[in-house]
């Protein structure tokens, strides 16, 4: 007498040991993998490929590398462009250099001194003209000289005020926008440079290798195909008459030739029926409607299930 027959009266223990009874339901199916294709994000020559088919990789492990020199040069150019844009913006914010302002201050002082002299000369000539000692033409000349010096002082003061200000608002906004654009370009260049190092996005097994070292790849060119255990499932089909005995999250036992007992749970049950697929065609069920279902193996057990492997899914019954 087998151990299964001895403990058949205790369904939970029997299911835990992978034992089945005549009441349990059996369904035909197959293992199915959902591979991840790792592709090139930037174009270039493959400088190295560090994996091979069947090799296990962990998340973050290097898979391949693309020649980085062109992307490094582009990144350096973007960094230099940003530095130029920032310098132009900062220069506009600061206004004129101190040396330029010193020259304008000296010109203002000269203009102020000239106005003081011409004002004094005008006052003197005006008094003489009132006594009749100077002709009207002399007074007019003194007045015009004073007015000229006053205008020159006003112009110099205006130039000094402008020099002490920063750039105009519109010009500053344009320079700020140029800095923002240069920063975005640098971020993009940094990202592109980082993409020359291709790493595994998760723990997986290399199921296919599409490119070799030295080949030129374009953006989107597949490099390797990875199959992660958590992306492996079992697809099986439930006859319409047995649908009421199958439920989401129900425990199942998965069997295949040469495999140990694999436990899992039902993760998907189709809402609509379909005809029996050719893979499990038989005279008995060729006309039956079935519902597609998926079972997810326990953690670690999926490594034993290769895509396409025929399996039997057993749904224990109370």
NUKENU-958076 format. One line per field, with one value per residue: residue number from 0; x, y, z of N, C-alpha, C in turn. Coordinates in Angstrom, 1 decimal. Layout:
N
num NUM;...
nc1 X;...
nc2 Y;...
nc3 Z;...
cac1 X;...
cac2 Y;...
cac3 Z;...
cc1 X;...
cc2 Y;...
cc3 Z;...
# end
This chain:
318
num 0;1;2;3;4;5;6;7;8;9;10;11;12;13;14;15;16;17;18;19;20;21;22;23;24;25;26;27;28;29;30;31;32;33;34;35;36;37;38;39;40;41;42;43;44;45;46;47;48;49;50;51;52;53;54;55;56;57;58;59;60;61;62;63;64;65;66;67;68;69;70;71;72;73;74;75;76;77;78;79;80;81;82;83;84;85;86;87;88;89;90;91;92;93;94;95;96;97;98;99;100;101;102;103;104;105;106;107;108;109;110;111;112;113;114;115;116;117;118;119;120;121;122;123;124;125;126;127;128;129;130;131;132;133;134;135;136;137;138;139;140;141;142;143;144;145;146;147;148;149;150;151;152;153;154;155;156;157;158;159;160;161;162;163;164;165;166;167;168;169;170;171;172;173;174;175;176;177;178;179;180;181;182;183;184;185;186;187;188;189;190;191;192;193;194;195;196;197;198;199;200;201;202;203;204;205;206;207;208;209;210;211;212;213;214;215;216;217;218;219;220;221;222;223;224;225;226;227;228;229;230;231;232;233;234;235;236;237;238;239;240;241;242;243;244;245;246;247;248;249;250;251;252;253;254;255;256;257;258;259;260;261;262;263;264;265;266;267;268;269;270;271;272;273;274;275;276;277;278;279;280;281;282;283;284;285;286;287;288;289;290;291;292;293;294;295;296;297;298;299;300;301;302;303;304;305;306;307;308;309;310;311;312;313;314;315;316;317
nc1 0.9;0.6;2.0;0.4;-2.2;-2.5;-2.8;-4.9;-7.3;-6.9;-7.2;-5.8;-3.2;-2.5;-2.6;-0.5;1.7;1.7;0.1;-2.7;-6.1;-8.8;-10.9;-9.9;-9.4;-8.1;-6.2;-5.1;-2.2;0.3;3.6;4.4;6.3;7.0;9.0;11.5;12.8;15.8;16.9;18.9;19.3;20.7;22.5;25.3;28.6;28.9;30.7;31.2;29.9;28.6;27.3;25.9;23.8;21.6;22.8;22.6;21.5;21.8;19.7;20.8;23.3;26.0;25.2;25.9;27.9;28.0;30.1;31.4;32.7;31.8;29.4;30.3;31.8;29.7;28.4;30.3;30.4;27.8;27.9;29.8;28.3;26.3;27.8;28.6;26.1;25.2;27.2;26.8;24.2;24.7;26.4;24.8;22.9;24.5;25.1;27.1;30.8;32.9;35.0;34.1;32.0;33.4;34.7;32.4;31.6;33.7;33.4;30.9;31.6;33.3;31.5;29.8;31.5;32.0;29.5;29.1;31.1;30.1;27.6;28.3;29.6;27.5;25.9;27.5;27.7;25.1;24.5;26.2;25.0;22.6;23.4;24.2;26.7;27.5;26.9;23.7;24.2;26.4;25.3;23.5;25.3;26.6;24.4;23.7;26.0;25.9;23.4;24.2;26.1;24.6;22.9;24.7;25.6;23.2;22.9;25.2;24.7;22.4;23.5;25.2;23.3;22.0;24.1;24.5;22.4;21.0;20.6;18.0;14.6;13.3;15.5;16.9;15.1;15.2;17.8;17.7;16.0;17.6;19.6;18.0;17.4;19.9;20.6;18.7;19.5;22.0;21.2;19.9;22.1;23.6;22.0;21.9;24.6;24.8;23.3;24.9;25.9;24.6;22.4;21.1;17.6;16.3;16.4;17.2;17.2;19.3;17.7;18.0;20.4;21.1;22.9;26.4;29.8;31.3;29.4;27.3;24.7;21.4;19.1;16.8;17.5;17.4;19.2;19.6;17.5;15.6;14.5;12.5;11.9;9.5;8.0;7.0;4.5;1.7;-0.4;-3.6;-6.6;-10.0;-12.8;-16.2;-18.1;-16.8;-16.2;-17.3;-16.0;-13.5;-11.6;-10.4;-7.2;-7.2;-5.5;-3.1;-1.6;1.2;2.3;4.8;6.7;9.5;9.7;9.8;7.2;5.3;3.9;1.3;-0.8;-4.0;-4.1;-5.6;-8.6;-10.5;-13.2;-14.8;-15.7;-13.9;-13.0;-11.7;-8.2;-5.8;-3.5;-4.2;-5.9;-8.3;-10.3;-12.3;-12.8;-13.0;-15.2;-15.9;-16.4;-14.1;-12.5;-9.9;-7.2;-4.8;-2.0;0.1;3.3;4.9;7.3;10.5;10.0;9.4;11.6;12.0;10.3;10.2;9.5;6.8;6.7;4.8;2.3;0.5;-2.2;-3.4;-6.3;-7.0;-9.7;-12.2
nc2 -1.2;2.2;5.3;7.4;6.3;5.6;8.0;9.1;9.8;12.2;15.0;17.5;17.0;15.0;16.5;18.3;16.6;15.9;13.9;12.3;11.6;9.5;11.2;13.6;16.2;16.1;17.9;18.6;20.4;22.9;24.2;27.6;30.3;33.8;35.6;38.1;40.5;42.0;45.0;47.2;50.5;52.6;53.4;51.7;50.1;46.8;46.4;44.4;41.2;39.6;37.3;34.0;31.6;29.9;30.6;31.8;34.9;37.7;40.4;43.5;42.6;42.8;42.5;43.2;45.5;48.7;50.5;53.2;55.7;57.6;58.5;59.5;61.6;63.2;63.7;65.3;67.5;68.5;69.2;71.3;73.1;73.8;75.0;77.3;78.6;79.1;80.9;83.1;83.8;84.5;86.7;88.5;89.0;90.3;92.8;95.6;95.4;96.1;97.8;99.1;100.6;102.3;103.9;105.3;106.6;108.4;110.0;111.1;112.7;114.5;115.7;116.9;118.8;120.4;121.5;122.9;125.0;126.2;127.1;128.9;130.8;131.6;132.9;135.1;136.4;137.0;139.0;141.0;141.6;142.6;145.0;146.2;145.8;143.7;142.2;140.9;138.6;137.5;136.7;134.8;132.8;132.0;130.9;128.7;127.2;126.4;124.9;122.9;121.5;120.7;118.8;116.9;116.0;114.8;112.7;111.2;110.3;108.8;106.7;105.6;104.6;102.6;100.9;100.0;98.3;95.0;92.7;93.2;92.2;90.5;89.6;88.3;86.3;84.8;83.9;82.4;80.4;79.2;78.1;76.2;74.5;73.6;72.2;70.1;68.8;67.9;66.1;64.2;63.4;62.2;60.1;58.6;57.9;56.2;54.1;52.7;50.6;47.6;46.0;43.3;43.3;41.9;39.0;36.1;33.6;33.2;32.8;33.1;34.3;37.0;38.7;39.3;40.1;43.0;43.4;45.8;47.7;48.9;51.3;49.6;47.1;43.7;42.2;40.1;37.4;36.9;34.7;34.7;33.1;33.8;34.6;32.4;30.2;27.8;26.8;25.6;23.7;23.8;21.7;22.5;21.3;20.8;23.2;24.4;23.2;24.3;27.0;30.4;31.0;28.5;25.6;23.6;20.7;20.1;18.1;16.5;14.6;13.2;15.2;16.5;16.6;19.5;22.2;24.6;27.5;28.5;31.1;32.5;32.4;32.0;34.0;33.5;30.8;28.5;26.6;23.3;23.4;22.5;21.3;19.7;17.9;15.4;12.5;12.3;14.8;16.7;18.1;19.6;22.5;24.5;26.2;28.5;28.4;29.5;28.5;29.3;28.3;27.4;29.5;29.2;26.6;26.9;26.9;24.3;24.0;24.0;26.2;25.2;22.6;19.6;19.2;17.9;19.0;18.9;19.2;19.1;17.6;17.9
nc3 0.0;-0.9;0.3;-0.3;-0.5;2.1;3.5;2.2;3.3;4.5;3.0;2.9;3.7;1.9;-0.5;0.0;-0.2;-2.8;-3.5;-5.2;-5.7;-6.8;-7.2;-7.9;-10.3;-13.6;-16.0;-19.3;-20.4;-21.0;-20.4;-20.3;-21.3;-20.7;-22.2;-21.8;-23.9;-24.3;-25.5;-27.6;-26.5;-27.5;-30.5;-31.9;-31.9;-30.8;-28.0;-26.3;-25.3;-22.6;-21.7;-22.2;-23.9;-21.7;-19.4;-16.1;-14.8;-12.6;-11.4;-12.6;-13.4;-15.8;-19.2;-21.9;-23.7;-25.3;-27.6;-26.1;-26.6;-28.7;-27.5;-25.1;-26.0;-27.0;-24.7;-23.3;-25.0;-24.6;-21.9;-22.1;-23.6;-21.8;-19.8;-21.2;-21.7;-19.1;-18.3;-20.0;-19.2;-16.5;-16.8;-18.1;-16.0;-14.2;-15.3;-16.5;-16.5;-13.6;-14.3;-16.6;-15.5;-13.8;-15.7;-16.7;-14.5;-14.1;-16.5;-15.9;-13.7;-15.0;-16.8;-14.9;-13.8;-16.0;-16.5;-14.2;-14.6;-17.0;-16.1;-14.2;-15.9;-17.5;-15.6;-15.0;-17.5;-17.9;-15.9;-16.8;-19.2;-18.5;-17.5;-19.8;-20.7;-22.2;-25.4;-26.7;-28.2;-26.9;-24.5;-25.4;-26.4;-24.1;-22.7;-24.4;-24.3;-21.6;-21.6;-23.3;-21.8;-19.7;-20.9;-21.7;-19.2;-18.3;-20.2;-19.7;-17.0;-17.5;-19.0;-17.1;-15.3;-16.8;-17.2;-14.6;-14.2;-14.6;-17.4;-19.8;-19.1;-21.0;-22.5;-20.5;-19.8;-22.2;-22.1;-19.8;-20.7;-22.6;-20.9;-19.6;-21.7;-22.4;-20.1;-20.2;-22.5;-21.6;-19.6;-21.2;-22.7;-20.7;-20.0;-22.4;-22.5;-20.3;-21.2;-22.8;-21.3;-20.9;-18.8;-16.8;-16.4;-14.4;-12.2;-14.1;-16.7;-19.5;-22.4;-25.2;-27.5;-29.5;-30.7;-31.4;-30.2;-31.6;-33.6;-35.3;-33.9;-34.0;-32.5;-30.6;-31.5;-30.9;-28.3;-26.3;-25.0;-22.2;-19.7;-17.0;-13.9;-12.5;-14.6;-15.8;-16.6;-16.4;-18.9;-19.2;-20.0;-19.2;-19.2;-20.1;-18.6;-16.2;-15.1;-12.8;-10.7;-10.6;-9.4;-9.1;-7.6;-6.5;-5.2;-7.1;-8.6;-10.5;-13.0;-14.9;-17.4;-16.0;-14.1;-10.8;-8.3;-8.6;-7.1;-7.2;-8.0;-9.2;-11.4;-13.3;-15.1;-17.9;-19.1;-21.2;-23.4;-25.5;-28.4;-28.1;-28.1;-30.8;-29.7;-27.6;-28.8;-29.2;-29.9;-28.1;-27.0;-29.0;-29.9;-27.7;-25.7;-24.1;-21.3;-21.1;-18.8;-16.3;-14.4;-11.8;-10.9;-7.7;-6.1;-7.4;-8.3;-11.0;-12.5;-13.4;-15.4;-18.7;-21.4;-23.5;-22.7;-22.3;-19.8;-17.0;-15.2;-12.0;-10.1;-6.9;-5.3;-2.7
cac1 0.0;1.4;1.8;-0.8;-3.4;-2.7;-3.2;-5.9;-8.4;-6.6;-7.0;-4.9;-1.9;-2.3;-2.3;0.8;2.7;1.6;-0.8;-3.9;-7.1;-9.6;-11.9;-9.2;-9.6;-6.9;-6.3;-3.9;-1.7;1.7;4.3;4.5;7.1;6.9;10.4;11.8;13.8;16.6;17.3;19.8;18.7;21.4;23.2;26.8;29.2;28.9;32.1;31.4;28.8;29.1;26.5;25.6;22.5;21.5;23.5;21.7;22.0;21.0;19.4;21.9;24.5;26.2;24.9;26.6;28.3;28.2;31.2;31.0;33.5;31.0;28.4;31.1;32.1;28.5;28.1;31.2;29.9;26.6;28.3;30.4;27.3;25.6;28.6;28.5;24.8;25.2;28.1;26.1;23.1;25.2;27.0;23.6;22.4;25.4;25.3;28.5;31.9;33.2;35.9;33.2;31.2;34.4;34.8;31.2;31.6;34.6;32.7;29.9;32.2;33.7;30.3;29.3;32.4;31.8;28.2;29.3;31.8;29.3;26.6;28.9;29.9;26.2;25.4;28.3;27.4;23.7;24.6;26.8;24.1;21.6;24.0;24.5;28.1;27.7;25.8;22.8;24.8;27.3;24.5;23.0;26.3;26.8;23.2;23.7;27.0;25.3;22.4;24.9;26.8;23.5;22.4;25.8;25.6;22.1;23.2;26.2;24.0;21.5;24.3;25.6;22.1;21.8;25.2;24.4;21.3;21.3;20.0;16.5;13.8;13.1;16.8;17.2;14.2;15.7;19.0;17.3;15.5;18.8;20.2;17.1;17.6;21.3;20.5;17.9;20.4;23.0;20.5;19.7;23.4;24.0;21.2;22.4;25.9;24.5;22.7;26.0;26.1;23.3;22.4;19.9;16.5;15.8;17.0;16.6;18.1;19.4;17.1;18.4;21.4;20.8;24.0;27.8;30.7;31.7;28.3;26.7;23.3;20.6;18.1;15.7;18.0;17.4;20.5;19.4;16.2;15.7;13.3;12.5;11.0;8.2;7.2;6.6;3.2;1.2;-1.7;-4.4;-8.0;-11.1;-14.0;-17.3;-18.8;-16.0;-15.9;-17.8;-15.1;-12.2;-11.7;-9.2;-6.4;-7.2;-4.2;-3.0;-0.4;1.6;3.2;5.3;7.6;10.9;9.7;9.2;5.9;5.3;2.7;1.0;-2.2;-4.7;-4.0;-6.4;-9.7;-11.1;-14.6;-15.4;-15.3;-13.3;-13.0;-10.4;-7.0;-5.2;-2.4;-4.7;-7.0;-8.6;-11.6;-13.3;-13.1;-12.8;-16.3;-16.2;-16.0;-13.2;-12.1;-8.5;-6.8;-3.4;-1.6;1.5;4.1;5.5;8.6;11.6;9.6;9.2;12.9;11.9;9.3;10.7;8.3;6.4;6.7;3.4;2.1;-0.9;-2.6;-4.3;-7.0;-7.5;-11.1;-12.5
cac2 0.0;3.4;6.4;8.2;5.6;5.5;9.3;9.7;10.3;13.5;15.6;18.6;16.4;14.4;17.5;18.8;15.6;15.7;12.7;12.5;10.6;9.2;12.3;14.8;16.5;16.3;18.6;18.7;21.7;23.0;25.3;28.8;31.4;35.2;36.1;39.6;40.8;43.1;45.6;48.3;51.8;53.5;52.7;51.7;48.8;46.0;46.3;43.1;40.4;38.9;36.1;33.0;30.9;28.9;31.2;32.5;36.3;38.4;41.8;44.5;42.1;43.2;41.6;43.6;46.9;49.4;51.4;54.4;56.9;58.6;59.0;60.3;62.9;64.0;64.2;66.4;68.7;69.0;69.8;72.6;74.0;74.2;76.0;78.6;79.2;79.6;82.1;84.2;84.3;85.2;87.9;89.4;89.3;91.2;94.1;95.9;95.1;97.2;98.7;99.9;101.5;103.3;104.9;106.1;107.5;109.5;110.8;111.9;113.8;115.5;116.4;117.8;119.9;121.3;122.2;123.9;126.1;126.9;127.7;130.2;131.7;132.1;133.8;136.3;137.1;137.6;140.2;142.0;141.9;143.4;146.4;146.6;145.7;142.5;142.1;139.8;137.4;136.9;136.0;133.6;131.8;131.4;130.0;127.5;126.3;125.8;123.9;121.7;120.8;120.0;117.7;116.0;115.4;113.9;111.6;110.3;109.7;107.7;105.6;104.9;103.9;101.4;100.0;99.4;97.4;93.8;92.7;93.4;91.1;89.6;89.0;87.4;85.1;84.0;83.2;81.3;79.3;78.6;77.3;75.0;73.6;73.0;71.2;69.0;68.2;67.2;65.0;63.2;62.8;61.3;58.9;57.8;57.3;55.1;53.0;51.8;49.5;46.9;45.1;42.5;44.0;41.1;37.6;35.3;32.7;33.7;31.8;33.2;35.3;37.4;39.4;39.0;41.2;43.5;43.8;47.1;47.6;50.2;51.4;48.6;45.8;42.7;41.6;38.8;37.1;36.4;34.1;34.8;32.0;34.4;34.9;31.1;29.7;26.7;27.0;24.3;24.0;23.2;21.4;23.3;20.5;20.8;24.6;24.7;22.6;25.0;28.4;31.2;30.8;27.1;24.9;22.6;19.9;20.1;16.9;16.3;13.5;13.5;16.3;16.2;17.2;20.9;22.8;26.0;28.0;29.0;32.6;33.0;31.6;32.7;34.2;33.0;29.5;28.4;25.2;22.6;23.7;21.3;20.7;18.6;17.3;14.0;12.2;12.5;16.2;17.6;19.0;20.2;23.8;24.6;27.5;28.6;28.7;29.6;28.1;29.8;27.4;28.0;30.2;28.3;25.4;27.3;26.6;23.0;24.0;24.7;26.6;24.2;21.2;19.2;18.9;17.5;19.9;18.2;20.1;18.3;17.8;17.5
cac3 0.0;-1.0;1.3;-0.7;-0.2;3.6;4.0;1.4;4.1;5.0;1.8;2.9;3.8;0.6;-1.5;0.3;-0.6;-4.2;-3.8;-5.8;-5.6;-8.0;-7.3;-8.3;-11.7;-14.3;-17.2;-20.1;-20.7;-21.4;-19.8;-21.2;-20.7;-21.2;-22.2;-21.9;-24.9;-23.9;-26.8;-27.5;-26.3;-28.3;-31.6;-31.8;-32.1;-29.5;-27.6;-25.6;-24.9;-21.4;-21.3;-23.2;-23.7;-20.6;-18.3;-15.2;-14.5;-11.5;-11.7;-12.6;-13.9;-17.1;-20.3;-23.0;-23.7;-26.6;-27.6;-25.4;-26.9;-29.3;-26.6;-24.1;-26.6;-27.1;-23.3;-23.0;-25.8;-24.0;-20.7;-22.4;-24.0;-20.6;-19.2;-22.0;-21.5;-17.8;-18.2;-20.7;-18.3;-15.3;-17.3;-18.3;-14.7;-13.4;-15.9;-17.0;-15.6;-12.7;-15.0;-17.5;-14.6;-13.4;-16.8;-16.8;-13.3;-14.4;-17.5;-15.2;-12.9;-16.0;-17.3;-13.9;-13.7;-17.2;-16.3;-13.1;-15.2;-17.9;-15.4;-13.6;-17.0;-17.9;-14.6;-15.1;-18.7;-17.8;-15.1;-17.7;-20.3;-17.9;-17.4;-21.2;-21.0;-23.1;-26.4;-26.6;-28.8;-25.9;-23.6;-26.1;-26.5;-22.7;-22.4;-25.2;-23.7;-20.3;-21.9;-23.9;-20.7;-18.9;-21.7;-21.7;-17.9;-18.3;-21.0;-19.0;-15.9;-18.0;-19.4;-15.9;-14.7;-17.6;-16.9;-13.3;-14.2;-15.3;-18.7;-19.9;-18.7;-22.1;-22.8;-19.4;-20.0;-23.3;-21.6;-18.8;-21.5;-23.2;-19.9;-19.4;-22.9;-22.3;-19.0;-20.7;-23.5;-20.9;-19.0;-22.3;-23.1;-19.6;-20.1;-23.5;-22.2;-19.4;-21.9;-23.4;-20.5;-20.9;-17.6;-16.7;-15.6;-13.3;-12.2;-15.2;-17.5;-20.9;-23.3;-26.6;-27.7;-30.8;-31.3;-31.0;-30.1;-32.9;-34.5;-35.2;-33.5;-34.0;-31.4;-30.7;-32.0;-29.8;-27.9;-25.6;-24.5;-20.8;-19.2;-15.5;-13.3;-12.1;-15.8;-16.3;-16.1;-17.1;-19.6;-19.4;-20.5;-18.4;-19.9;-19.6;-17.5;-15.0;-14.7;-11.4;-9.8;-10.7;-9.0;-9.0;-6.4;-6.0;-5.3;-8.1;-8.7;-11.9;-13.3;-16.3;-17.5;-15.4;-13.2;-9.4;-8.0;-8.5;-6.6;-7.7;-7.8;-10.4;-11.4;-14.4;-15.6;-18.9;-18.9;-22.4;-23.8;-26.8;-28.8;-27.7;-29.0;-31.4;-28.9;-26.8;-29.6;-29.1;-30.4;-27.0;-26.6;-30.2;-30.1;-26.5;-25.4;-22.9;-20.8;-20.8;-17.4;-16.0;-13.0;-11.5;-10.0;-6.6;-6.3;-7.6;-9.1;-12.4;-13.2;-13.9;-16.5;-19.9;-22.3;-24.5;-22.1;-21.9;-18.4;-16.5;-14.1;-11.2;-9.2;-5.9;-4.9;-1.3
cc1 0.9;1.1;0.6;-2.1;-3.6;-3.2;-4.3;-7.1;-8.2;-6.2;-5.9;-3.4;-1.5;-1.9;-0.9;1.9;2.6;0.7;-2.1;-4.9;-8.0;-10.7;-11.2;-9.4;-8.3;-7.1;-5.0;-3.5;-0.3;2.3;4.5;5.3;6.8;8.2;10.5;13.0;14.5;17.2;18.2;19.0;19.4;22.1;24.7;27.3;29.2;30.4;32.3;30.0;29.2;28.3;26.4;24.3;22.6;22.2;22.5;22.4;21.2;20.7;20.5;23.2;24.7;25.9;25.7;27.0;28.4;29.3;30.8;31.6;32.6;30.0;29.1;31.4;30.9;28.1;29.0;30.8;28.7;26.9;29.0;29.4;26.5;26.5;28.6;27.2;24.7;26.0;27.4;24.9;23.6;25.8;25.9;23.0;23.2;25.5;26.7;29.5;32.2;34.1;35.1;32.5;32.2;34.6;33.6;31.1;32.5;34.0;31.6;30.5;32.7;32.6;29.7;30.2;32.2;30.5;28.4;30.0;30.9;28.1;27.1;29.2;28.6;25.7;26.2;27.9;26.0;23.7;25.2;25.8;23.0;22.1;24.3;25.9;28.5;26.5;24.9;23.4;25.7;26.5;23.9;24.0;26.6;25.6;23.3;24.8;26.6;24.4;23.1;25.5;25.8;23.0;23.5;25.8;24.4;22.3;24.1;25.5;23.0;22.3;24.8;24.5;21.9;22.9;25.1;23.3;21.8;20.6;18.5;15.8;13.6;14.4;17.2;16.4;14.7;17.0;18.7;16.8;16.6;19.5;19.3;17.3;18.9;21.3;19.8;18.8;21.4;22.4;20.3;21.0;23.9;23.3;21.7;23.8;25.7;24.0;23.7;26.3;24.8;23.4;21.1;18.8;16.0;16.5;16.3;17.6;18.1;18.9;17.5;19.4;21.4;22.0;25.4;28.7;31.2;30.6;27.8;25.2;22.7;19.7;17.0;16.2;18.0;18.8;20.4;17.9;16.3;14.4;13.4;11.5;9.6;7.4;6.9;5.3;2.8;-0.2;-2.4;-5.8;-9.0;-12.3;-15.2;-18.0;-18.1;-15.7;-16.2;-16.8;-13.7;-12.5;-10.4;-8.6;-6.5;-5.9;-4.3;-1.7;0.0;2.6;3.6;6.4;9.0;10.9;9.3;7.9;6.0;3.9;2.5;-0.4;-2.7;-4.7;-5.0;-7.4;-10.5;-12.6;-15.4;-14.9;-14.7;-13.3;-11.7;-9.3;-6.4;-4.2;-3.0;-5.9;-7.1;-10.0;-12.7;-13.7;-13.0;-14.0;-16.7;-15.7;-15.2;-12.9;-10.6;-8.2;-5.3;-3.1;-0.1;2.2;4.6;6.9;9.7;11.3;9.6;10.5;12.9;11.0;9.8;9.5;8.1;6.3;5.3;3.4;0.7;-1.1;-3.7;-4.9;-7.6;-8.9;-11.3;-13.1
cc2 1.2;4.4;7.2;7.6;5.6;6.9;9.9;10.3;11.7;14.4;16.7;18.0;15.7;15.4;18.1;17.9;15.3;14.4;13.1;11.4;10.5;10.4;13.5;14.9;16.7;17.0;18.7;20.1;21.7;24.2;26.4;29.8;32.7;35.8;37.6;39.7;42.1;43.7;46.7;49.6;52.9;52.7;52.7;50.2;48.1;45.8;45.0;42.5;39.5;37.7;35.2;32.3;29.9;29.5;32.0;33.9;36.8;39.8;42.7;44.0;42.5;42.1;41.9;45.1;47.4;50.4;52.8;55.7;57.9;59.3;59.8;61.6;63.8;64.5;65.4;67.6;69.3;69.7;71.2;73.6;74.6;75.3;77.3;79.3;79.8;80.9;83.3;84.7;85.0;86.6;89.0;89.9;90.4;92.6;94.3;95.6;96.3;98.3;99.7;101.0;102.6;104.4;105.8;107.1;108.7;110.5;111.7;113.0;114.9;116.4;117.4;119.0;120.9;122.1;123.2;125.2;126.9;127.6;129.0;131.2;132.4;133.2;135.1;137.1;137.7;138.9;141.4;142.5;142.8;144.9;147.0;146.6;144.6;142.5;140.9;138.5;136.7;136.1;134.7;132.5;131.2;130.5;128.7;126.5;125.7;124.7;122.6;120.9;120.0;118.8;116.6;115.2;114.4;112.6;110.6;109.6;108.6;106.5;104.8;104.1;102.6;100.4;99.3;98.4;96.1;93.8;92.9;92.1;90.1;88.9;88.0;86.1;84.2;83.3;82.1;80.1;78.5;77.7;76.0;74.0;72.9;71.9;70.0;68.2;67.3;66.0;63.9;62.6;61.9;60.0;58.0;57.2;56.1;53.9;52.2;50.6;48.8;45.9;44.4;43.2;43.2;39.7;36.7;34.4;33.2;32.6;31.9;34.4;35.7;38.1;39.0;40.2;41.7;43.9;45.2;47.0;48.9;50.2;50.4;47.3;44.9;42.2;40.2;38.6;36.4;35.8;34.0;33.7;32.6;34.7;33.6;30.7;28.4;27.0;25.7;24.7;23.1;23.0;22.2;22.6;20.5;22.2;24.9;24.1;23.3;26.5;29.1;31.0;29.4;26.4;23.8;21.9;19.8;18.9;16.9;15.1;13.9;14.7;15.9;16.9;18.7;21.4;24.2;26.4;28.5;30.5;33.2;32.0;32.4;32.9;33.7;31.7;29.5;26.9;24.6;22.9;22.4;20.6;19.6;18.0;15.9;13.7;12.5;13.9;17.2;18.5;19.8;21.7;23.8;26.0;27.5;29.0;28.7;29.2;28.6;28.8;28.2;28.6;29.1;27.1;25.7;27.0;25.2;22.9;24.7;25.0;25.5;22.8;20.8;18.8;18.4;18.4;19.1;19.2;19.2;18.6;17.3;16.1
cc3 0.0;0.1;1.0;-0.3;1.3;4.1;3.1;2.1;4.7;3.8;1.8;2.9;2.5;-0.5;-1.3;-0.2;-2.1;-4.5;-4.4;-5.5;-6.8;-8.2;-7.9;-9.9;-12.4;-15.7;-18.0;-20.4;-21.1;-20.6;-20.8;-20.5;-21.4;-21.2;-22.3;-22.9;-24.5;-25.2;-26.5;-27.4;-27.1;-29.4;-31.4;-32.1;-30.8;-29.1;-26.8;-25.3;-23.8;-21.0;-22.5;-22.9;-22.6;-19.3;-17.4;-14.9;-13.4;-12.0;-11.5;-13.1;-15.4;-18.1;-21.5;-22.9;-25.1;-26.5;-27.1;-25.9;-27.6;-28.4;-25.5;-24.7;-26.7;-25.7;-23.0;-23.7;-25.1;-22.7;-21.0;-22.9;-22.8;-19.9;-19.9;-21.7;-20.1;-17.6;-18.9;-19.8;-17.1;-15.7;-17.5;-17.0;-14.0;-14.0;-16.4;-16.0;-14.7;-13.4;-15.9;-16.7;-14.1;-14.4;-16.9;-15.6;-13.5;-15.4;-16.8;-14.4;-13.8;-16.5;-16.2;-13.7;-14.8;-17.0;-15.2;-13.7;-16.1;-17.3;-14.8;-14.7;-17.4;-16.9;-14.7;-16.3;-18.6;-17.0;-16.0;-18.7;-19.7;-17.7;-18.8;-21.5;-22.0;-24.1;-26.1;-27.1;-27.8;-24.9;-24.2;-26.2;-25.1;-22.3;-23.2;-24.7;-22.4;-20.6;-22.5;-22.8;-19.9;-19.6;-21.6;-20.3;-17.8;-19.0;-20.3;-17.8;-16.4;-18.4;-18.2;-15.3;-15.4;-17.3;-15.6;-13.2;-14.8;-16.7;-18.7;-19.6;-19.8;-22.5;-21.7;-19.5;-21.1;-22.9;-20.6;-19.6;-22.2;-22.2;-19.7;-20.5;-22.8;-21.2;-19.5;-21.7;-22.7;-20.2;-20.0;-22.6;-22.0;-19.7;-21.2;-23.2;-21.2;-20.1;-22.7;-22.6;-20.3;-19.7;-17.6;-15.9;-14.5;-13.3;-13.2;-15.7;-18.9;-21.8;-24.7;-26.6;-29.2;-31.5;-30.7;-30.9;-31.4;-33.9;-34.3;-34.9;-33.6;-32.7;-31.6;-31.1;-30.8;-29.5;-27.3;-25.3;-23.2;-20.4;-17.7;-15.0;-13.0;-13.4;-16.5;-15.7;-16.8;-17.6;-19.7;-19.7;-19.7;-19.2;-19.3;-18.5;-16.2;-14.4;-13.3;-10.4;-9.7;-10.3;-8.9;-7.6;-5.8;-6.2;-6.4;-8.0;-10.1;-12.1;-14.7;-16.2;-17.0;-14.5;-11.8;-9.3;-7.9;-8.1;-7.1;-7.4;-9.1;-10.4;-12.4;-14.8;-16.6;-18.6;-20.1;-22.8;-25.2;-27.2;-28.4;-28.6;-29.6;-30.6;-28.1;-27.5;-29.3;-29.6;-29.4;-26.8;-27.8;-30.3;-28.8;-26.4;-24.1;-22.5;-20.5;-19.4;-17.3;-14.6;-12.9;-10.5;-8.8;-6.9;-6.3;-8.4;-10.6;-13.2;-13.8;-15.1;-17.7;-20.8;-23.4;-23.9;-21.8;-20.4;-18.2;-15.2;-13.3;-10.2;-8.1;-5.5;-3.5;-1.3
# end
